[in-house]
Amino acid sequence: MKYEHFETLRKNQDFKEIYSQKRSYANKYLIMYISENGTDTCRLGVSVSKKVGNSIVRHRLARLIRESFRLNINHIPCGLDVVFIARAGLKDQGYHETESAMIHLFKLHHIYKED
């Protein structure tokens, strides 16, 4: 199994560019936007609104999303910018629900490849 590194999106401008592509799917727990970035590196952005919960809850959800992405990065192609927006329903869920919601969205975008 090969390991691919991913970078983190931090700038508001990067998020806006991905949102403007309007390539998104959503399910009960997550909203996912994707865009090609023209490099061989995946970039991940995570957004958790204050409406979801306090800072402890928001940071926990962001960590769950990043870890799920890290463990599934070998199943998606290189050169994508991916932004996940957590929905309030994710607040009471654990790792497995987060991961299955993420894989579901990858499959909707037709970018998830099984080993």
CYANA upper distance limits for C-alpha pairs under 8 A (distance plus 0.5 A):
  1 MET  CA     74 ASN  CA      8.12
  2 LYS  CA     74 ASN  CA      7.28
  3 TYR  CA     73 ILE  CA      8.40
  3 TYR  CA     74 ASN  CA      7.11
  4 GLU  CA     41 THR  CA      8.33
  4 GLU  CA     73 ILE  CA      7.27
  4 GLU  CA     74 ASN  CA      7.14
  5 HIS  CA     41 THR  CA      7.37
  5 HIS  CA     42 CYS  CA      7.74
  6 PHE  CA     41 THR  CA      6.48
  6 PHE  CA     42 CYS  CA      5.34
  6 PHE  CA     43 ARG  CA      5.86
  6 PHE  CA     44 LEU  CA      7.41
  6 PHE  CA     70 ARG  CA      8.31
  7 GLU  CA     41 THR  CA      7.75
  7 GLU  CA     42 CYS  CA      6.87
  7 GLU  CA     43 ARG  CA      5.09
  7 GLU  CA     44 LEU  CA      6.70
  8 THR  CA     43 ARG  CA      5.94
  8 THR  CA     44 LEU  CA      5.41
  8 THR  CA     45 GLY  CA      6.37
  9 LEU  CA     14 ASP  CA      7.30
  9 LEU  CA     15 PHE  CA      7.91
  9 LEU  CA     43 ARG  CA      6.63
  9 LEU  CA     44 LEU  CA      6.13
  9 LEU  CA     45 GLY  CA      5.22
  9 LEU  CA     46 VAL  CA      8.39
 10 ARG  CA     14 ASP  CA      7.92
 10 ARG  CA     15 PHE  CA      8.44
 10 ARG  CA     45 GLY  CA      7.45
 11 LYS  CA     15 PHE  CA      7.25
 12 ASN  CA     16 LYS  CA      6.76
 13 GLN  CA     17 GLU  CA      6.74
 14 ASP  CA     18 ILE  CA      6.97
 15 PHE  CA     19 TYR  CA      6.70
 15 PHE  CA     45 GLY  CA      7.88
 15 PHE  CA     83 VAL  CA      7.93
 16 LYS  CA     20 SER  CA      6.57
 17 GLU  CA     21 GLN  CA      7.26
 18 ILE  CA     22 LYS  CA      7.92
 18 ILE  CA     33 TYR  CA      7.24
 18 ILE  CA     34 ILE  CA      7.09
 18 ILE  CA     35 SER  CA      6.28
 18 ILE  CA     81 ASP  CA      7.85
 18 ILE  CA     83 VAL  CA      8.15
 19 TYR  CA     23 ARG  CA      8.13
 19 TYR  CA     33 TYR  CA      7.14
 21 GLN  CA     34 ILE  CA      8.43
 21 GLN  CA     35 SER  CA      7.26
 22 LYS  CA     33 TYR  CA      7.78
 23 ARG  CA     33 TYR  CA      6.12
 23 ARG  CA     34 ILE  CA      6.39
 23 ARG  CA     35 SER  CA      7.70
 24 SER  CA     31 ILE  CA      7.51
 24 SER  CA     32 MET  CA      5.91
 24 SER  CA     33 TYR  CA      4.86
 24 SER  CA     34 ILE  CA      7.09
 25 TYR  CA     31 ILE  CA      6.44
 25 TYR  CA     32 MET  CA      6.00
 25 TYR  CA     33 TYR  CA      7.34
 25 TYR  CA    105 LEU  CA      6.91
 25 TYR  CA    108 LEU  CA      7.61
 25 TYR  CA    109 HIS  CA      7.91
 26 ALA  CA     30 LEU  CA      6.26
 26 ALA  CA     31 ILE  CA      4.69
 26 ALA  CA     32 MET  CA      6.61
 26 ALA  CA    105 LEU  CA      7.33
 27 ASN  CA     31 ILE  CA      7.00
 27 ASN  CA    101 ALA  CA      7.56
 27 ASN  CA    105 LEU  CA      7.86
 28 LYS  CA     87 ARG  CA      7.80
 28 LYS  CA     89 GLY  CA      7.16
 28 LYS  CA     90 LEU  CA      8.45
 28 LYS  CA    101 ALA  CA      8.41
 29 TYR  CA     86 ALA  CA      6.78
 29 TYR  CA     87 ARG  CA      5.60
 29 TYR  CA     88 ALA  CA      7.63
 29 TYR  CA     89 GLY  CA      5.91
 29 TYR  CA     90 LEU  CA      5.44
 29 TYR  CA     98 THR  CA      7.94
 29 TYR  CA    101 ALA  CA      7.06
 30 LEU  CA     84 PHE  CA      6.95
 30 LEU  CA     85 ILE  CA      6.18
 30 LEU  CA     86 ALA  CA      5.37
 30 LEU  CA     87 ARG  CA      6.02
 30 LEU  CA     90 LEU  CA      8.03
 30 LEU  CA    101 ALA  CA      7.29
 30 LEU  CA    102 MET  CA      7.75
 31 ILE  CA     84 PHE  CA      6.11
 31 ILE  CA     85 ILE  CA      5.50
 31 ILE  CA     86 ALA  CA      7.09
 31 ILE  CA     87 ARG  CA      7.88
 32 MET  CA     82 VAL  CA      7.42
 32 MET  CA     83 VAL  CA      6.15
 32 MET  CA     84 PHE  CA      5.17
 32 MET  CA     85 ILE  CA      6.97
 32 MET  CA    105 LEU  CA      7.29
 33 TYR  CA     82 VAL  CA      6.27
 33 TYR  CA     83 VAL  CA      5.61
 33 TYR  CA     84 PHE  CA      7.09
 34 ILE  CA     80 LEU  CA      7.18
 34 ILE  CA     81 ASP  CA      6.08
 34 ILE  CA     82 VAL  CA      5.15
 34 ILE  CA     83 VAL  CA      6.97
 35 SER  CA     80 LEU  CA      6.21
 35 SER  CA     81 ASP  CA      5.61
 35 SER  CA     82 VAL  CA      7.19
 36 GLU  CA     79 GLY  CA      6.34
 36 GLU  CA     80 LEU  CA      5.02
 36 GLU  CA     81 ASP  CA      6.42
 37 ASN  CA     79 GLY  CA      5.96
 37 ASN  CA     80 LEU  CA      5.98
 37 ASN  CA     81 ASP  CA      6.49
 38 GLY  CA     79 GLY  CA      6.24
 38 GLY  CA     80 LEU  CA      8.26
 39 THR  CA     78 CYS  CA      8.14
 39 THR  CA     79 GLY  CA      5.42
 39 THR  CA     80 LEU  CA      8.44
 40 ASP  CA     78 CYS  CA      5.63
 40 ASP  CA     79 GLY  CA      5.05
 41 THR  CA     78 CYS  CA      6.00
 41 THR  CA     79 GLY  CA      5.50
 41 THR  CA     80 LEU  CA      7.56
 42 CYS  CA     78 CYS  CA      5.99
 42 CYS  CA     79 GLY  CA      5.70
 42 CYS  CA     80 LEU  CA      5.45
 42 CYS  CA     81 ASP  CA      6.34
 42 CYS  CA     82 VAL  CA      8.04
 43 ARG  CA     79 GLY  CA      8.38
 43 ARG  CA     80 LEU  CA      6.88
 43 ARG  CA     81 ASP  CA      5.19
 43 ARG  CA     82 VAL  CA      6.63
 44 LEU  CA     66 ARG  CA      8.36
 44 LEU  CA     81 ASP  CA      6.53
 44 LEU  CA     82 VAL  CA      5.47
 44 LEU  CA     83 VAL  CA      6.28
 44 LEU  CA     84 PHE  CA      8.33
 45 GLY  CA     81 ASP  CA      8.24
 45 GLY  CA     82 VAL  CA      6.64
 45 GLY  CA     83 VAL  CA      4.89
 45 GLY  CA     84 PHE  CA      6.75
 46 VAL  CA     62 ALA  CA      6.77
 46 VAL  CA     65 ILE  CA      7.94
 46 VAL  CA     66 ARG  CA      8.16
 46 VAL  CA     83 VAL  CA      6.17
 46 VAL  CA     84 PHE  CA      5.47
 46 VAL  CA     85 ILE  CA      6.50
 46 VAL  CA     86 ALA  CA      8.26
 47 SER  CA     62 ALA  CA      7.94
 47 SER  CA     83 VAL  CA      7.98
 47 SER  CA     84 PHE  CA      6.73
 47 SER  CA     85 ILE  CA      5.24
 47 SER  CA     86 ALA  CA      6.94
 48 VAL  CA     52 VAL  CA      7.36
 48 VAL  CA     58 ARG  CA      6.33
 48 VAL  CA     61 LEU  CA      8.04
 48 VAL  CA     62 ALA  CA      7.47
 48 VAL  CA     85 ILE  CA      6.39
 48 VAL  CA     86 ALA  CA      5.73
 48 VAL  CA     87 ARG  CA      8.02
 49 SER  CA     53 GLY  CA      8.17
 49 SER  CA     58 ARG  CA      7.99
 49 SER  CA     86 ALA  CA      8.01
 50 LYS  CA     54 ASN  CA      7.00
 50 LYS  CA     55 SER  CA      8.19
 50 LYS  CA     58 ARG  CA      7.97
 51 LYS  CA     88 ALA  CA      7.84
 52 VAL  CA     57 VAL  CA      8.22
 52 VAL  CA     58 ARG  CA      7.46
 52 VAL  CA     86 ALA  CA      8.35
 52 VAL  CA     87 ARG  CA      7.21
 52 VAL  CA     88 ALA  CA      5.18
 52 VAL  CA     91 LYS  CA      7.39
 53 GLY  CA     57 VAL  CA      6.05
 53 GLY  CA     58 ARG  CA      6.59
 53 GLY  CA     88 ALA  CA      8.32
 53 GLY  CA     91 LYS  CA      8.10
 54 ASN  CA     58 ARG  CA      6.69
 55 SER  CA     59 HIS  CA      6.50
 56 ILE  CA     60 ARG  CA      6.69
 57 VAL  CA     61 LEU  CA      6.77
 57 VAL  CA     91 LYS  CA      7.44
 58 ARG  CA     62 ALA  CA      6.72
 59 HIS  CA     63 ARG  CA      6.66
 60 ARG  CA     64 LEU  CA      6.75
 61 LEU  CA     65 ILE  CA      6.69
 61 LEU  CA     86 ALA  CA      7.88
 61 LEU  CA     90 LEU  CA      8.02
 61 LEU  CA     91 LYS  CA      7.51
 62 ALA  CA     66 ARG  CA      6.65
 63 ARG  CA     67 GLU  CA      6.54
 64 LEU  CA     68 SER  CA      6.59
 64 LEU  CA     94 GLY  CA      8.34
 64 LEU  CA     95 TYR  CA      6.56
 64 LEU  CA     98 THR  CA      7.43
 65 ILE  CA     69 PHE  CA      6.65
 65 ILE  CA     84 PHE  CA      8.27
 65 ILE  CA     98 THR  CA      7.20
 65 ILE  CA     99 GLU  CA      8.06
 66 ARG  CA     70 ARG  CA      6.58
 67 GLU  CA     71 LEU  CA      6.71
 68 SER  CA     72 ASN  CA      6.78
 68 SER  CA     95 TYR  CA      7.89
 68 SER  CA     98 THR  CA      7.58
 68 SER  CA     99 GLU  CA      5.76
 68 SER  CA    102 MET  CA      8.06
 69 PHE  CA     73 ILE  CA      6.26
 69 PHE  CA     99 GLU  CA      8.33
 69 PHE  CA    102 MET  CA      8.29
 72 ASN  CA     76 ILE  CA      7.88
 75 HIS  CA    111 ILE  CA      8.48
 75 HIS  CA    112 TYR  CA      5.96
 75 HIS  CA    113 LYS  CA      5.50
 75 HIS  CA    114 GLU  CA      6.71
 75 HIS  CA    115 ASP  CA      7.72
 76 ILE  CA    106 PHE  CA      8.33
 76 ILE  CA    111 ILE  CA      6.19
 76 ILE  CA    112 TYR  CA      5.67
 76 ILE  CA    113 LYS  CA      6.74
 77 PRO  CA    111 ILE  CA      7.32
 77 PRO  CA    112 TYR  CA      8.41
 86 ALA  CA     90 LEU  CA      7.13
 87 ARG  CA     91 LYS  CA      8.18
 89 GLY  CA     93 GLN  CA      8.05
 90 LEU  CA     94 GLY  CA      8.45
 90 LEU  CA     98 THR  CA      7.73
 93 GLN  CA     97 GLU  CA      6.58
 93 GLN  CA     98 THR  CA      7.53
 94 GLY  CA     98 THR  CA      6.84
 95 TYR  CA     99 GLU  CA      6.58
 96 HIS  CA    100 SER  CA      6.59
 97 GLU  CA    101 ALA  CA      6.58
 98 THR  CA    102 MET  CA      6.70
 99 GLU  CA    103 ILE  CA      6.67
100 SER  CA    104 HIS  CA      6.53
101 ALA  CA    105 LEU  CA      6.93
102 MET  CA    106 PHE  CA      6.80
103 ILE  CA    107 LYS  CA      6.67
103 ILE  CA    112 TYR  CA      7.77
104 HIS  CA    108 LEU  CA      6.83
105 LEU  CA    109 HIS  CA      6.84
106 PHE  CA    110 HIS  CA      6.73
106 PHE  CA    111 ILE  CA      6.06
106 PHE  CA    112 TYR  CA      5.73
107 LYS  CA    111 ILE  CA      6.56
107 LYS  CA    112 TYR  CA      5.76
